[in-house]
């Protein structure tokens, strides 16, 4: 290793235009589709039921290994985890984390040859749902460590030496964290300010990272930093494995939130931190691609815990609504409450269907599931929040009261308000709902941009546009006629989903097929109408994605119900839940289709301009603002630590 030399501190943040930021994001996404994708085909108006039906199932050996671990984990959750204590003390007890390590929970997704459990994605997600139901903070700890922390990027992109060095540690002893976000950089990584300057056989890191889940207790970090372009160095945003105890790393603050009060989330400062070049994951400039590829399956951890939350909401709603009486009968038998219970039950069934289908497809590795995983995250986080909100409403005043207060006055300590607070972050974690809409929309229109993108690109030459026009003409001549008619118009299509003695699910699959073609026609019309301005129509794109999410959920629910009919003793009940969900979903889809063209998007933009110009400040009079003093965004200038190091590795 070369002798340490002091490197100049970089204090200026990258300044990028909107177009440059989009180019960075575009370069980071996977460009090719080497495998089929059910969701991609759905957005193109092609209902490829054959890609998901019959429902894939895990091999018996994987299922047995998974079930054995779930039994151990359940016993641990029931006997060793005190959720009320974690909420009360805003911290997971060290002995609980040690117990999770001894159980092997840190290495659920790590191959057995590195000391891990080697669980499939299906059983990893079942484990997260179980642990998250005991304490959402523990679910977050395990997920951040394995879904986006050191193990997953090394599994996909690490060298053999890196795997041999770090994976055994991650499997049993070392907690990891993923560090991308900065105080002034969220979903726009083109402005990433943390630098990694090459210096001999090392890189020297400087910068500040925000919202580092597990960062307070982590032993190993995945850090995204910008390598300056220089001779012999391609440069760009690059990923590194960094020892959390390295000289120059300071955890300056342990953050506190409205929910997930037990998570160890902090602000981490890097000052002249030396990282061996051998710890770089992949080549320089590949950091964002590594992060996005990791998230293709990593995102499934959030819908796993959302599905678990739905199951708990259903259990509490059922038990409470049977015990609580109003006007001479249990409140469940009043339609106003019953409709909420039906929504929770049907939606929980659908979330588990989406999760298990996406996870099993990830395990089989036959399909490209980047859109499916993103839809699962988007849909799961939004619907779980709605289910929790409905549970609070069903519980009434007790839903708003804390579990500790309920227990203090002699009632069952049901943390309904806590689950609402804990679930709220899932609409922001690992890509906010708004960002997920844009990410999925980009993938959904990829086929159009690949053939007609140059037509709407203002920087392309006339000759490029002419070539694109010819290419697009051939594609649309073949594609558009197929959107006119399909199996969804045939009364006997998908007859396998209408077995004797069961409700008819085939009608819902025919609806999905017709709606997929309608969705594709709507997308094509919008591109023809707005062309290059399409990317600014975020309201329209969000509704397109939401329709696709509902259609995917309906498909998954029907396929799961049919699988359960053939494998379990409650097939008829599964069919009923799938039918209820699909009927509820169809109402939402019809409304979304109507709102594609009848909405207030243009008026909303005018109002926003008025708000931001100060036109309506008179509307803000008559209040006081209890906010404290200070900048909107904290100073993140690189330099020495300014606070005491609160890093506390758990050994």
N, C-alpha and C positions, 0 to 999 in steps of 0.2 A: 504494500500500500504506500502511496506517495505521502510525503510529509504534509501535515495540515497547513493550509495557507488560508488566510482570511480573504474571503470573497466579498466583492462589493455588494451591498444590500440593494435590491431592486425595490423602489418605492412607488413606481408608477403603475397604475392598472392598465391593462390593455384597453384600447379604445376601438370599438368595432361598430360597423354600420349594421343595420337590420339584415341586409343582404349577406354580409360576411358572417353574421351569426347563424343564418340559415344554412350557409355553405358548410360551416363547421358541423352542424347537426346532421346535415345530409351525408357528409363524408363519414360520419360515425356509424350510420345505420347500415345494416346488412343490405347489400345491393341485390343479391341474387336470391331466387327461389328455387332451390335444388330439390325440394320435396313438396308434395301437395299440402295444401292448407284448406281445411274446411271453411274457416271464417273468411279467408281471402276469396274463395270461390263464391261464398254467400254474398259478399259485397259486389261481386261481378254478375249476380243474378243467376248463379248456378248452384242449385241445392244438391250437393254431393253427399247424400245420406250414406252412401257406401263407405265414406271415409270415417264414419263414427258408429255405424251399425253393421253387424252386431257390436255391442259395447265391448271394448277390449277389457280383459281381465288379467291380473297378475299371475305369474307362474306359482304353483303350489308352494315351492320352496321359499319364494319371496314372501308370500302371504304368511306362512308359518313363522318365519323369522320376525316379520313385522308384528304379528299378533302376540308373540312371546314378549317382545319389548313393550308393546302397549300395555300388557298386563302388569309388568314391573313399574312402568311409568304411572299407571293409574294408582297402584298401591302407594307409590311415593307421593303423588299429588294429594291423595286422601289422608295420608298420615303425617306428612312432613311439611306441607305448605299451609301457612296461615295467611290467607288472602287479606283478612282484616288487619293483621299486623303490618303487612307490606303497605297497605293503604294508609294506615295510621302513622307509620314511621317513615314513609316515603323512601323505603329502601328494602331490597331483598336481603334477608339475613345471609351472612357469609356461609353459615352452615348449610343453608339450602343450596347455594351455588356449589359448594363442595360436594353435596350429595348428588347434584345433577352431573357433576364431573365423574364421580365414582360410578354412576349409573350408565355412563357412556353417552349422555344426552348431547354433549358437545360434538360428538362424532357421528351423529345419526346418518349423515349423507356422505361420510368419508369411507372409502373402501377399506375392507377388513385387513388388507395387506399393510395398511398404514395405522392399524389399531382402531379403526372406526367400526361402526355397526353395519355399514353397507346397506342401509335401508333404501327402498325405492322411493321415488317422489311421492307416490300414493301414501305410503306409510309414514314418511316424514311429515306430510301434511296432516295425517290423522293424529300424529304425536303432537304437532303444534296446536291443533284444535283442542286436544285434551289438556295440554299444559296451559294454553291460553285461557281455558275455561276456569282453571284453578286460580290463575292470576295472569291477566293480560301483560303485566310487566315481565313475567317469566317467558311468555310467548315471544315478546319483543326481544328479550335478551338472546334466546336461542335462535330466533330468525335472523337477527342482525349479524350474529356470529357466523351462521352457516349459509344463509341465502345470498348475502352480499359481502360478507367478511372474507377473510383470507381463503378458506377452503374452496369456495366455488370458482373464483377466477383462477386459482392454481390448478384445479381439476381440469379446466378448459384450456388454459393458456400457459401454465407453468412448465418449466423445464423439469426433467426427471430429478435433477439435483435439488431444485426448489421443493418438489413434492416430498422427497426423502427427508429434507431438512425440516420443513414446517408442518406437514400434514399430521405426523405423529403427535406433535405438540398440540395442534388444534383439536385432535380427536379426544384428548384426555385431560389436558392441564391448562392450555392457554386460550384465553378469550380474545376474539378478534373484533375489529371494527372497520368500517368503511368510511373514508374521509374524502368527500367531494365538495359539499356545500361550503360556501364562504359567506361572511357577513353581508357582502354586496353581490353575491353570485348564487343564484338558485338554479332555475331550469335553463339558464343561458350560459353554458359552460365556455362559450367563446371568450368570455371576459374573465376567465380563471386567472387569479393573480399570484397564487403560490408558485414559486419557481424551484426548479431543480437544475442547478448549474453544474455541468460536468467539470470535474477536477481530478485528473489522473484516473485512478481506478474507482473513484467515488462520484457521487452526485451530492451537491450541498443544497439542502432544502431550506427555504425561507417562506413564511406565510402564516396565515391564520385560518383555521377551519372551524365552522360552526355546526351545531346540532350533530355532534359525533356520538351517535347511539352506541353504547358500550365503551365509549372513549375514556370514561373516568376510570374504568377497571380493566381496560384492555391490556393484553401483553403484546399483541401484534396488530399492526395497522396496515390497511391497504390505503395508500395515499395517492391522489391524483394531483400532479403538478406539471407546470409548463416548463419544458426544456427549451432554452433559447437555441435557435438555429445557428450553427457555427460550423467551421471546417471539421468534417468527420462526424457531424451530428445533424441528423435530419430535423431534430427538434419536434415540438408539438406536445400536446397533452399526453402524459405518460403515467403508467401505473407502477407503484413500488410497494414491496413489502418492507415495512419499517418496524424495528423493535421499539415498542412504546416507551421503554426505559432509557432510550438513547439520550446522550447529553445534548441539551438544547431543546428538548421537548418539554413543554409545560402545559398541563391542563389548568387553565386559568379560572374556570368556573364550572360548577355543576348546575345545569339548568333545571328549572322547575316548571311544570306544565299543569294545565287544567285536568288532565287525565294521565294515565300511565305513570303514576307518581313514583313508582319504584324503579324506573329506568335510569341507568347511569349515562346520562347524556350531557356532553360538555362542550367547552370551547378549548381548542387545542392550538397552541402556538409552536411553530417551528422556527428556531433561530440557529442558523449555521449548523444544521443537523447533517452529519455525514452518513450517507447510505451507500453501501457497496454496489457497484454496477451489477453484480451477480444477483442482487435483489430486485432488479427491474423485471416486471412481468411483461413479456412480449417486447416488440421493438419500440423505439421512440415514436411518439405520435399515435400509438394505438390505444391509448388509455380510454378514450370515450367509447371506442368500439368494444373494448373488453368489458367496460361497465354495462353497456347496453345489452351485449350478448349474455352476460351474467344474469341480467334481469329478466331475460326471456323466460327462464324457469323460476328465478328468484322471486319474481312478483307473485307466484302462486302461494307464497307463505302468508300473505295478507288475506286473500279470500279464504284460506284454510281457517284462520282465526275468526273471520267473519261468519263462516258457516257454523263454527263452534258456538259463537255468540248467539246466532239464530236459534240453535238447539236449546240453549239455556233460556232465551226469551220465551220460547214455546213452552218449556217446562213450567216456568214461573207463571205465565199467563194462564195455562191450564189449571194449575193447582189453586191459584188465587181466585180465578173466576168461578171455580166450583165452590169455594169456601165463602166468598163474599155474596151476600144476598141484598137485593134491592127490589122493593115493590113485590115482595112475595115469591121471588124466584132468584136462582143464581144469576149473576150479571152476565154470564156467558150466554144465557138464553135470551138476552135482550139484543136485538139486531145491531144496535149501534156498537156494542162491544163485540158481538159475535163476528162481525165483518172484519174487525181488527185481528181477532184470533185466526180467522181463515187466511188472512193475508200473511200473518207470521208463519203459519204452518206450510202454506203453499210455497212461499218464497224460500223458506229454509230447505224444503225439498229441492227446489230448483238450484239454490246455491251449492248444495252438496253435489248435485248432478253435474253442474258446470265444473266444479273443482275436481271431482273424481275423473271425469272424462278428460279434462285437460291434463291432469297429472298422469293418467295412464298412457295418454298419447305421448307425453314427455318421456316416460319410461321406455316405451316401445321404439321411440325415435324413428318412426316411419313418416311422421308428418312434421311440417314446420309449424310450430305452435306460437310463434311470436305474437300474432294477433289474438289467438285464443287466450293466452296468458294475460295479455293486456286487458282484454274484455273481462276476464274473470276478476282482475284486480279492480277495474272501474266499477263493474256491476256489483261485485261483492261489497265493496266499501260503501257504495251509495245505498244499497238495499239493507244492509245490516244496520246502518244508521237509522233508517226509517223504521225498521222493526223495533229497535231499542226505544225510539221515540214513542211508538205505539204502546210498548210495554209500560213506559212511564205513565202514559195517559190512562191505560187500563187500571193501573195501580192507584191513580188519583193522587191525593195528597201524600200517600205513602210512597208513591213513585218519586216524588220530589224530596222526600225526607231521606237522610243518610241512613245507612245500615246501622251505624253506631248509635244514632238517636233512636231508631226503632228498637234496638236491643235494650237500650237504657230504660225504656218505658214498658218493656216486657213483651214485645212482639218479635216475630221472626226477622232476623237481620238480613233483609233482601237488598243487595246493592244495585237496585235498578238505576238510580241516578248515576252511579259510578260507571256502569257499563255504557251509558250514554256518553259520558265524558271520555271514557277510554277508547271508544270506537271512533270518536270524532277525528282523531289524527289520521285514520286510515284513508280519509278523503284527501290527505295531503302527502303522507308518506310515499316514498318511492315513485314520485310523479303525481302531482295534484290531479284532481278530476279534470280540470281545464287543460292541463298539459297532456293527460292521457287521451282526451278527445282529439287533440291535434296530432299526437303520435299515431293513434289508430287511424285517423282520417288520412294521414300521409301514406300509410301502408295500404289502406283501402283503395286509394286512387293510383297506386303504383303502376298498375297495368296501363292506365290511361296516360300517365306521364311518360312511361317508357316508349310509347308509340307517338304521342302527340305533344310531349313536353316542349320540344323545340318550337312548336307553333306558337306557344304563348309566352316564350322567353324573349323579352325585349332586346336582349343582348345578342341573339342569334342573327346570322346573316340571312339574306333573302334566299340564297342557295340552300342553306341549312333548313330553312322553313319549307322550301319546296320539297326537299327530300322527306322531311317529316310529314308533309301533307300526303305524299304518296304512300308512305308507310301506314299512316293513320287511316287512310281511305280503305286500304286492304283489310285492316283489323276490324274496322267498324262495319264494313260490308258483310263480314262473316259473323260478327257478334250481335249486332242490333236485331236481325231477324229472329234470333233465338230468344229474345226477350218478349216476344209477342204472345207465345203460348207455351204451355208446359204441363207436366203431370198434375199440377195443382188444380187444373180445370177438369180432371177426370174423376168422376164420383167414386170409382173403385181403387184409385191410386193409394198406395201404402196400406193395403188391406191387412197386412200382418199386424198392424196396430189397432185392429178392431176384433180381438178374439171373442169368442162366445162367452157371455156372462160378465163382460167387462164394459166399461164406458168406452166410447169411440175416440181414440186419439188420432186416428188417421185424418180426421177433418182438420186437426190443428197442423199436422205436417203439410197438408195441402195448402193451408193458409200461409205457412212459412214459405213454401215454394213460390206461391203467387206474390207474396210480399217481397221476396228476394229479387224477383224480376222487376217489380215496381221500384224497389230501392235503387237498382242499377239504372233504370230509366231516369229516375229523378236525378241521380248523380251526373249522368251524361248530359241531361238538359241543363243542369246548373253549370257544368264546365263549358258548354256551348254558349251559355248566356253571359257568364262572367269572365271566362277565359283566365287571363293572368291575375285578375282580381279575386279569383276563387279562394286563394289562401287567406284573404282578409275576411271572408264570410264565416267567421268562427261560430256564429249562432247556427247557421245552416249546417255546417260540418258536424257540430256537436249533436244535432238532432239525427243526422245520418248515422252517426256512430251509435247513438242510443237505440235507434231502431235495430241496427245490427246486433247490439248486445241482447235485446229482447228476443230476437229471432234465434240467436245462438242458445240462449237459456231455454227457450221453448223446445228446441231440437234436443238439447241435452236431457231435459226433463222427460220427454217422451221415450228416448232411447234408454234412459235409466229405468223407467217404469217397466218397459218391456223386458229388460234384463232381470229385474227383480221378480217379475211374473214367472220367469223360467227357473229362478235359483232360490227364491225365498218363499216363505209361507204367507207373506203379506203382499202378494202381487196385486190383488184387487184394490187394496188400500193405496198402494203406490200409484195405480192408474187413476184413482180418484184425486189424489193430490196433484198429479201431473195435469189432469183435466182442469182442476180449479186454478192452478197456476197459469195455464195457457189461456184460459178465459179472461183472467185478470190482465195478463200480459197483452192480449189482443186489444183490449180497450186502450192501453197505454200506447201501443203501436199506431192504432188508428188516429189517436190524438196527435202523435208526433208527425205522422204523415200530413195531417191537416196544417200543422204549424210550420211545415217546410216553406209554405208559400203564403200563409196568413199569420203574420206575427208583427211585432213592434220593433224589429231590429233597427230599421232606419230612424225611427223616432227616438229609440234609446240612444243612438249615437249623437243625435242633436242635444238630447238632455245631458249627456255626459260632457259634451263640449261646453254647455252652459254651466254645469257644476264646476268644471275645472277652470273656467274663465272667471269665476266668482260671481256669476250672474244671479245665483240663488243663495248667497250668503245670508240674506235676510231670513231664510228659512231656519237657520241655525241659532237664531236669537232665542233668549228665554231659558237658557241652560247654563250650567257650569261644567267645565271639563276637569274631571278628577285626575287626568293623566299627570305624571310627574315631568320634571324637566329632563333635558338631555337630547342628544341627536336621534333622529329616526333610525339611523344605521350606525353601529359602533365603529370607531376607528380601527381598521385592521392593518395599519402600516407595519410592515415587517420590522423586526428588531428584537432586542432582549425582552425577556418576560417581565411583566409589570406587576404580577401578582404571585402569591404563594401557589406552589404546585399542589393540586388536590388529587392528583393521580394516586389511586390506591389498588394496586394489583392484589387479587385474592389468592392466597396460597395456603 
